[in-house]
Amino acid sequence: MPSFNLQSTIDNKNLIDYGLFTVLDSTATTTQIPLAELEASDKLINLKIRTTKWVGYVKNSVIGYKGTTGLTSDGVTEADAYTYWLEEFKDKERAFKKQFPLTTLSQSQYDALLGLYADTGSFTTVGNSTRQFKLLDFISDKKWDYVATALTLSGANRLSRQAEAKILILADYGTYKNRSHIKEEGIQILVKDYTIGQLTDEQKKQAEYVYYAETNRFLPNMIESRKRLLAKQLS
């Protein structure tokens, strides 16, 4: 079967003109801050967790905010899942700062490249075997429109990379979603999956535990002995 390799260079023909778009926060895109003083913004953290989503029981080998912590536990509440996720994210952030070549960045530049690193383990390249762009020279030369174009055109995990390009150039983090909203969405999915009866026995136990821990209510059609066990366990 033939393979297709797309153009992996950026020039005037494919460079995206971001001047056509509206910058949402010029301070975030232009004000330079020492790298040592920068931290992931609340907006970046919210983007990451709302796109990852929370699931309290093992689903497709994922639990919590896409973490593996608690895979064999009773289940993971949203608060615990957030704590586990944030600890892992902050470890990645510290590693990112140790490796990054520039001494100053704007908040949006920092957030975009940290987001890429947290997802892929690299800020020097983006893409896959079909199309991969080298970013290090663009970053060192502060060619941010080139970096954003590479993110947008890379193809791998397209929506996440496009979101980072918007953060980088426009300080556009999308629509903020409260953790309470994210939790409610996870609970609704939990109830649906439980009700249609497609969960394994282990998944059912985790779903029952998490639902009671989050709502202080029992899922429908639970046996009385299981209700008593959960009430005692979580009292």
C-alpha positions, 0 to 999 in steps of 0.5 A: 500500500502506498504511503503519503507524506505531506509537506513538512515545511512552512513557507509563504504558501501555507503560512496562516495569516492570523492577523485575520482573526481577533486577539481576545487578550492582547496582554496575554499574548504580548506581555513578556514574563520571566519563565521562572515566574510563569505557571499554567493559567486557570484557563489552560487547566480548564481547557485540559480537563473539560476536553479530557472529561471525568469518568468515575469508573473504568471506561475504555481503560480510562478512569478519572481525568484520563489517568490510570490512578484508581483503575482497581479501586472502588472508583474515583470521585471528581475531586480525587480525579482532579487532584491526581490529574493536577499533580501529574500535570504539575510534574510535566510542567516542571519538566517542561520549564527545565527544558525550555530554551527561552527565558521569557514568554507571554502567558499565551505562548507559555500555555500553548507550548506547555499544553503541547508538551503535556500531551505529547512529551515534546515541544520541539516537534509536532505531528506524526509519521505522515506529517511532522514539523520541527518547532525548535528553530521557530520557537528560538526565533520567536516566529509564533505564527510559524509555530501556530501554523505547524500546530494547526497543520500537523494533523495529529490530535487535530482538535487539541493542536488547533486549540493550542494554536488559538491560545498561542496567537489569540489567547482564545481558550474556548468556552470555560466550563465549571468543574461542577458542570464537568462532574454533572456531565460525567454523572449523567454518562455514568447513569446512562451506562449503568441503566442500559446494563452494559457494565461489567460487575466491576464497573457496576460496583465502581459506578455505584460507589462513585454515584453515591459518593457524589450524590448521596443517592443510590443508582436505580435497582440496586439490591438492599445489601449493596445499599447498606454496604455503601452507606456504611462504607461512605458514612 
